[in-house]
Amino acid sequence: MADWLHNEWMTGTLVALAATALLACATSAIRFLKWRSRIAARLLTEATVIDTAKGPVEVADLGQGPVVLILHGTPGGYDQILSLVKATGLPEEGIRVVVPSRPGYLRTPLASGATPAQQAALFDAMLPRLGIDKAFVLGVSGGGPSALQFAMLFPTRCEGLILEEAVTQQIVERPIRWPAFLVDYLIYFFRYRVTVALKSQGVDDPVVLKVAREAGESVSLFGRRKAGQINDLAHFANMPPLPLHTIACRTLILHGTLDKEVPIAHAELAYEQIANSRLVRIEGADHSMPGRHYKQLNALIRQFVMDS
C-alpha cells in the first residue's frame, strides 16, 4: 500500500510539474509573439516607402534645419538610427535627420542597390523626392562605404561627410547564420542583460540605458534584415581600396580608441587620404560609442553642421 501511494504521489507530482512547465512555456511564447508584433507594428508607422528612379526606399524624416542623411550599420534598418537620435535629442538641436533603410533591410528591397555605389545613387535619387537639394551624409559602421560613395559620386549633393566608427576599407566578418526566429527569441530572452550590466557598472544616465534597451530591437525581426547583412558583409570582404583622396568636402571622422568591431585603423586611413578632414579619437570608446558617448558626439556633429 505504501509503495502504491508513493508511486501515485510521484506520478501526480511529475504531471503537475510538467503542466506547470508547459504553462510557463506557453506564457513565454505568447509574450514573445506579442513583443515581435509590437515591433512589427511600430516599424510600419515610423517610416514610409517612397519610389525613386532607382527603386523604392523606406525612410524616416524628422526635425527641421540643415539635413543630415544618416546611413545605418550592419545589420540594422532605419529604426537602428531613429531610436538613437530620438533618445539622444539630435533632431531637437536644429537638425533635420533623414534615415533610410539601406537595401536589403526592412522595406527597402535589395534590388534598389546592392553595392555601396548603387546605394549612394539611390539616396541621391531619394533626396529630391523629400524636397532636399543638399545634405550632410553620416555613415555609421557598416553605413560607411555607402556614405563614402555618396561623397565621391555626388559632390554637389554632399555638403559634408561624417564618419562615425565607419568601415572605410576591406573587413571580414561572419554573418549571423542562425534561423531568424531563433535570433529574435534570443534577443527577446536576453533583452534586459545589457542594461543590467550597465547599471552594475554604475551607469545611470537614462538616455544611455534607453539606447541600450532598444538596441536589440533594431536587430529583431531578423528575417527582414538578413538579406542586407549578407549582402553588406560580402561587399565589405571584397571591397577594393577606395579613392578617398578624391573626396573634397569637409569631413569629420569620429572613432573610439577601443573599437574592436571596426578598428580605428579605418578612421586613420580616411584621415590620411581625405585632405579636408578632421579626426576625433573618442578615448576609451568601443563600438557602443554612439550610445555611450552621445553628448560628446552630438556636440561635435552639431558644430560641424552649423559651422558649414
HELIX and SHEET records of a PDB file:
HELIX    1   1 ALA A    2  THR A   45  1                                  44    
HELIX    2   2 TYR A   78  THR A   88  1                                  11    
HELIX    3   3 LEU A   90  GLU A   93  5                                   4    
HELIX    4   4 LEU A  110  SER A  112  5                                   3    
HELIX    5   5 PRO A  116  ARG A  129  1                                  14    
HELIX    6   6 SER A  141  GLY A  143  5                                   3    
HELIX    7   7 GLY A  144  LEU A  153  1                                  10    
HELIX    8   8 ALA A  180  PHE A  189  1                                  10    
HELIX    9   9 ARG A  193  SER A  200  1                                   8    
HELIX   10  10 PRO A  206  ALA A  215  1                                  10    
HELIX   11  11 GLY A  216  SER A  218  5                                   3    
HELIX   12  12 PHE A  222  ARG A  224  5                                   3    
HELIX   13  13 LYS A  226  ALA A  237  1                                  12    
HELIX   14  14 LEU A  244  THR A  246  5                                   3    
HELIX   15  15 ALA A  265  GLN A  273  1                                   9    
HELIX   16  16 MET A  289  ARG A  292  1                                   4    
HELIX   17  17 TYR A  294  MET A  306  1                                  13    
SHEET    1   A 8 THR A  48  ILE A  50  0                                        
SHEET    2   A 8 VAL A  57  LEU A  62 -1                                        
SHEET    3   A 8 ARG A  96  PRO A 100 -1                                        
SHEET    4   A 8 VAL A  67  LEU A  71  1                                        
SHEET    5   A 8 ALA A 135  VAL A 140  1                                        
SHEET    6   A 8 CYS A 158  GLU A 164  1                                        
SHEET    7   A 8 THR A 251  GLY A 256  1                                        
SHEET    8   A 8 SER A 277  ILE A 282  1                                        
END                                                                             
